[in-house]
Amino acid sequence: MSYGIIKKSFVIPANDFTAAGEASSCVKKMLIQLGVEPPKVKKATISMYEAEINAVIHANGGEAEIEIDKKKVLIKIRDRGPGIPDLELAMKEGYTTAPDTIREMGFGAGMGLPNMKRYADQLEIKTEVGKGTVVKITVRLT
């Protein structure tokens, strides 16, 4: 892999399930084109997808900023949502605040944050009720 630092940003639309996942899909294609090992591509893509879907479902959309270098993929997702009142509870598998309408579409099973934690090499979540949430995901490439 011979490339410098690659930066890209995406808008994550609110409540738009037709566009949900487009940013993580684009990042997946970029990583494959850069020759990143498939297990690393999978880790980055799954963790980013979960954060992206959470922003769509819970947070009125947001923005994703991606930075890729030889050593890591850094994903930062910032939303304008209500924040997470109890982060410890939200990290538990199966816990969800998604409404029935979202769950009926196959989303909101309560695995978003646990899957981010499972697939990220480093996960940092800063959240403030009434202000929103910033999720930073790091996947090491070396």
N, C-alpha and C positions, 0 to 999 in steps of 0.2 A: 504494500500500500504506500504510494507516494503522492501525498496531497497535503496542503496546508490546512488551515482551519476553515471549515465550511459552516456558514451560518444561514439559517432560514427561519422565517416566521410564517405563521398561519393564523387565520381568524377561525375560531370555532363558533359556528352559529348556534344560537339558542334554540332548543326544541326542534331541531331539523335532523330527523333520523335518516333522511336520504343522503345528507352530506356527512353524517357522523362517521368517523373512521377514515375520512379522506386524508387528513394530515398524517396519521400514523401509516397509512398505506403509501403515501409519497415518501416518507422517511424510510420505509422498508425498501422501496425501489432504489433509493439513493445508496443505502448501505450495501445492497447486493451489487450495485454497479461499482462501488468502491472496493469490492472484494472482501468485505467483512465476513468472517466465519458464520455459517448458518446458525449455530446456537446463540451467538451474540446478537444476530439480527432478530432472532425470535425473542430474546429477552427485552431488547429495546422496543420492539414493535408491540408486544403484549402489554408491557407496562405503560407505554404511551397511549395505546388504544383505551385502556381502562381509565386513564386520567382524562382523556378526551371525551369519552362517553359520560363520565361523571359531570364534566362541565356542561354537556348538552342537557343531561337529565335534571341536574340539581341546581345549576348555577347561572342560568341565563347566558350560556356560552362563555367565551373568553378568548385568550390568545395563547398560542404555543410558540415558544422560541427554542430552536434546536441549534446546538453547536457540536460539530463532529471534528475531532482531530485524531491523530494516530493512536492516542492512548485511551480515548473515551468518547462516549456519546452523552451529552448533557441535554436533558429535556426539561424545560420549565413551562408549566401550564399555569396561567393566572386567570382567575375568573372573577366575575362581579356578583357572585351569588351571596346567599345568606350566611356563609361560613358554616363550620361544623361545630355544633354546641358541645359534643362529647366525642373527641377524637378517639379516645381509648375504646369506647363502645363501637364507633364506626369502623374500627380496625378488625372487629370480630367477624369471622366468616358467617355469612347468612344474615347479618344485620343490615336492614335497608330502611330508608325513608321514602323510597320510590312509591308513587301512587299506583293503584291497581292497573290503571290504563297503561302505564309504562311496563309493568310486569307482564301484562297480557301480550305485549309486543315482543317479549323475550329478553327484556333488559331489567336492570334493577334487582338482581338476585342477591345482592349483598356480597359480591366477590371482588368488586372494583379495587378497593384499598388493599385487601389481603393479597390480591394478585399483583398489584404494584409492588408491594413489599417482597413477595415471593420472587419476582423476576428482576427487580432492580438490584444492582450491587450496593447502591446507597439510595435511600429515600428520605427526603426531608419535606415535612408538611408544615406550613405556617398558615394558620387560619384564625380569623377573627369574626365573631358573630356580628352580622350586619355590614361587614366590609368585604368578605370574600376569602378565597383560599389561594395559596401558591404552593404548587407541588413541584419539587425538584427531584428528578430521577437521574441517576448516573449509572451507566453501564460501561464497565471497563472493557477495553478491546485488547489490552496486553496483559 
